Amino acid sequence: MTRGAAVLACALVLAACARGPAQPADAPVLVSDGRYAMGTVLELTLLAPDEARGRALAEQAFATAAQLEALLTNWEASSALMRLNAAAGQGPQDVDPELARVLAASKEFTRRTRGAFDITVGPLVELWRTAGQRNELPSAAARAGALAAVGADGLRVDLDASTAELVSPGARLELGGIAKGWALDRIAEALRAAGIRSALLSFGQSSVWAIGAPPGEAGWRLLVRTPAGGYAGIATLRDRALSVSGSVGQGIEIAGHRYGHVLDPRTGAPLQHAAQAVVLAPTAAWAEALSKALLVLPPAEGIALLDASRDRAGLLLEADGQRHESRGWAEAARFEPAAPGP
């Protein structure tokens, strides 16, 4: 176990241990704080020159998260995202430059995941949310209509002009699968610019940025859980972003059958097999997109997508005990598998 203390319940748990020996008075201090944001909790642990500096940087991080939430949320009609959704089919709209950057990056992620990650999935999200409320499966016609409004080609972004357009009147963007990662990337950039070289950032226990390492350690040690709630092993992260996505944990139940909250943008169907994807990538936004894609794609295809680049790696855990990992996973995560149970 490592020095430092923090616990992330859910998909990841920070491996913590007892304090080390007393430090000199002028030694850096470990500052930890948490704040509700983006519908979950943003937790920060950082090594700062002193307590006051650490607290000030944490406040700046929480402020950044709040600003991005106001921009990217689909739960507030006044957000920039919702105003763009309301203008679907009405031509190019002026948008905040930050929103334009998120949308442009998301389109690229869709291309690189072969359509398995797609923020234009909004009509399908609404369709299945309504189906859950009615306890009735959507009709084939309703599903086809929603699917017709989905597709990254129907989203046009001009970064130079800071405009975006949803071509179809029925189109709707859903950024829940990337917003937290995008926020962590912005916060990590700001902390590095402020001179922080050691920090662990966790958003909702599913999107993580590991900057540097705790003093005297090789990296931040994290326990990776299985879909059944057990432990798959320990990953040690240093200067890497990580995303954990589950397929059915927050799904809906219709007529006694469980449907996952992760949808396949290509077919319009929710996932029904229980699995958990853990992905490392150079940015938290990219890690989030890839973890969703790893759930949606057939295992061999998803792993091949990760294997196509040296800067990403992942592990797919299925409820029946099957494990699929990319070639670089064990090395990139310094992964220590859990001992087999009795």
Residue pairs with C-beta under 8 A, 6 or more apart in sequence:
1 15
1 16
1 17
1 221
2 15
2 16
2 17
2 214
2 217
2 220
2 221
3 17
3 18
3 19
3 20
3 214
3 215
3 216
3 217
4 14
4 16
4 17
4 30
4 45
4 214
4 217
4 220
5 16
5 17
5 19
5 32
6 14
6 16
6 32
6 43
6 45
6 200
7 13
7 14
7 16
8 14
8 43
8 202
8 205
8 208
8 222
9 205
10 204
10 205
10 206
10 225
11 205
11 206
11 224
11 225
11 244
11 246
11 276
11 278
12 202
12 205
12 206
12 208
12 222
12 223
12 224
12 225
12 242
12 244
13 222
13 223
13 225
14 45
14 200
14 202
14 220
14 221
14 222
14 223
15 221
15 222
15 223
15 234
20 215
20 216
28 47
28 48
28 49
28 50
28 198
28 215
29 47
29 48
29 49
29 50
29 51
29 54
30 45
30 46
30 47
30 48
30 214
31 44
31 45
31 46
31 47
31 48
31 51
31 54
31 55
31 57
31 58
32 43
32 44
32 45
32 46
33 43
33 44
33 55
33 58
33 62
34 41
34 42
34 43
34 44
35 41
35 42
35 62
35 65
36 42
37 62
37 65
37 66
37 69
37 183
37 203
38 65
38 68
38 69
38 73
38 179
38 180
38 183
38 203
38 204
39 75
39 204
40 180
40 203
40 204
40 205
41 203
41 204
41 205
42 61
42 62
42 65
42 183
42 201
42 202
42 203
42 204
43 201
43 202
43 203
44 58
44 61
44 199
44 200
44 201
44 202
45 199
45 200
46 54
46 57
46 58
46 191
46 196
46 198
46 199
46 200
46 211
47 54
47 196
47 197
47 198
47 199
47 212
47 214
47 215
48 54
48 57
48 196
49 195
57 190
57 191
57 194
57 196
60 190
61 187
61 190
61 191
61 201
64 183
64 186
64 187
64 190
65 183
65 187
65 203
68 98
68 179
68 182
68 183
68 186
69 179
69 183
70 76
70 79
70 80
71 79
71 80
71 81
71 96
71 98
71 99
72 79
72 80
72 81
72 99
72 102
72 175
72 179
72 182
73 79
73 81
73 82
73 175
73 179
74 81
74 82
74 85
74 122
74 173
74 174
74 175
74 176
76 82
77 86
80 95
80 96
80 99
81 99
81 173
81 175
83 93
84 93
84 95
84 99
84 164
84 166
84 173
85 122
85 166
85 171
85 172
85 173
87 93
87 166
88 166
88 168
88 169
88 170
88 171
88 172
89 166
89 167
89 168
89 169
89 170
89 171
91 165
92 156
92 158
92 161
92 163
92 164
92 165
93 163
93 164
93 165
94 162
94 163
95 103
95 162
95 163
95 164
96 162
97 159
97 162
99 164
100 157
100 158
100 159
100 162
100 163
100 164
101 159
102 175
102 178
102 179
102 182
102 285
103 119
103 155
103 157
103 164
103 173
104 157
104 159
105 178
105 182
105 285
106 117
106 118
106 119
106 152
106 175
106 178
106 289
107 152
107 155
107 157
109 117
109 178
109 285
109 286
109 289
110 117
110 118
110 119
110 152
110 265
111 152
113 289
113 290
113 292
113 293
113 297
113 305
114 293
114 297
114 305
115 152
115 265
115 266
116 264
116 265
116 266
116 292
116 293
116 296
116 297
116 302
117 177
117 178
117 265
117 289
117 290
117 292
117 293
117 296
118 150
118 151
118 152
118 265
119 152
119 155
119 173
119 174
119 175
119 177
119 178
120 149
120 150
120 151
120 152
120 154
120 155
120 166
120 171
120 172
120 173
120 174
120 265
121 150
121 174
121 263
121 265
122 150
122 171
122 172
122 173
122 174
123 145
123 146
123 147
123 149
123 150
123 170
123 171
123 172
124 143
124 146
124 147
124 150
124 263
124 265
124 268
125 172
125 174
125 263
126 146
126 172
127 138
127 142
127 143
127 146
127 268
128 138
128 252
128 259
128 263
128 270
129 252
130 138
131 137
131 138
131 252
131 254
132 252
132 253
132 254
132 259
135 253
135 254
135 255
136 254
136 255
137 254
137 255
138 146
143 268
144 268
145 170
146 170
146 268
147 267
147 268
148 168
148 170
149 168
149 170
149 171
149 172
150 171
150 265
150 268
154 166
154 167
154 168
154 171
155 164
155 165
155 166
155 167
155 171
155 173
156 164
156 165
156 167
157 163
157 164
157 165
158 164
166 172
166 173
175 182
177 288
177 289
177 292
178 285
178 288
178 289
180 203
180 204
180 206
180 207
180 284
180 288
181 203
181 207
181 241
181 243
181 283
181 284
181 285
181 286
181 287
181 288
181 289
182 284
182 285
183 203
184 201
184 203
184 207
184 208
184 209
184 241
184 284
185 209
185 241
185 283
185 284
185 285
187 201
187 209
188 199
188 201
188 209
188 211
188 241
188 284
191 199
191 201
191 211
192 211
196 211
197 211
197 212
198 211
198 212
198 213
198 214
198 215
199 209
199 211
199 212
200 208
200 209
200 210
200 211
200 220
201 208
201 209
201 211
202 208
203 284
205 244
206 243
206 244
206 245
207 241
207 242
207 243
207 244
207 284
207 287
207 288
208 222
208 237
208 241
208 242
208 243
208 244
208 284
209 241
209 242
209 284
210 219
210 220
210 222
210 237
210 238
210 239
210 240
210 241
210 242
211 239
212 238
212 239
213 219
213 220
213 238
214 220
218 236
218 238
218 334
219 236
219 237
219 238
219 334
220 236
220 237
220 238
221 234
221 235
221 236
222 234
222 235
222 236
222 237
222 242
223 231
223 233
223 234
224 231
224 232
224 233
224 234
224 235
224 244
224 278
224 315
224 335
225 231
225 232
225 276
226 232
226 276
226 317
227 246
227 274
227 275
227 276
227 317
227 318
227 319
228 319
230 338
230 341
231 338
232 315
232 317
232 323
232 337
232 338
233 335
233 336
233 337
233 338
234 335
234 336
234 338
235 242
235 278
235 333
235 334
235 335
235 336
236 333
236 334
236 335
236 336
237 280
237 333
240 280
240 281
240 282
240 332
241 280
241 281
241 282
241 283
241 284
241 286
241 287
242 278
242 279
242 280
242 281
242 284
242 287
243 277
243 278
243 279
243 281
243 284
243 287
243 288
243 290
243 291
244 276
244 277
244 278
244 291
245 262
245 276
245 277
245 279
245 288
245 291
245 292
245 294
245 295
246 262
246 274
246 275
246 276
246 277
246 295
247 260
247 262
247 271
247 272
247 273
247 274
247 275
247 276
247 295
248 258
248 259
248 260
248 261
248 262
248 271
248 272
248 273
248 274
249 260
249 261
250 261
251 258
251 259
251 260
251 261
251 270
252 258
252 259
252 261
252 270
253 259
257 272
258 272
259 270
259 271
259 272
260 270
260 271
260 272
261 270
262 270
262 271
262 292
262 295
262 296
263 269
263 270
263 271
264 270
264 271
264 296
265 296
266 296
271 295
271 296
273 318
273 319
274 318
274 319
275 295
275 316
275 317
275 318
275 319
276 316
276 317
277 291
277 292
277 294
277 295
277 302
277 314
277 315
277 316
277 317
278 291
278 314
278 315
278 316
278 317
279 287
279 290
279 291
279 294
279 306
279 312
279 313
279 314
279 315
280 287
280 312
280 313
280 314
280 329
280 332
280 333
281 287
281 290
281 311
281 312
282 311
282 312
286 312
287 312
290 305
290 306
290 312
290 314
291 314
293 302
293 305
294 302
294 303
294 305
294 306
294 314
294 316
295 302
295 316
296 302
297 305
299 316
299 318
299 322
299 324
300 324
302 314
302 316
302 324
303 314
303 316
303 324
303 325
303 326
306 312
306 313
306 314
306 326
306 328
306 329
307 326
307 327
307 328
310 328
312 326
312 328
313 325
313 326
313 327
313 328
313 329
313 331
313 332
313 333
314 325
314 326
314 329
315 323
315 324
315 325
315 326
315 329
315 333
315 335
316 323
316 324
316 325
317 323
318 324
329 335
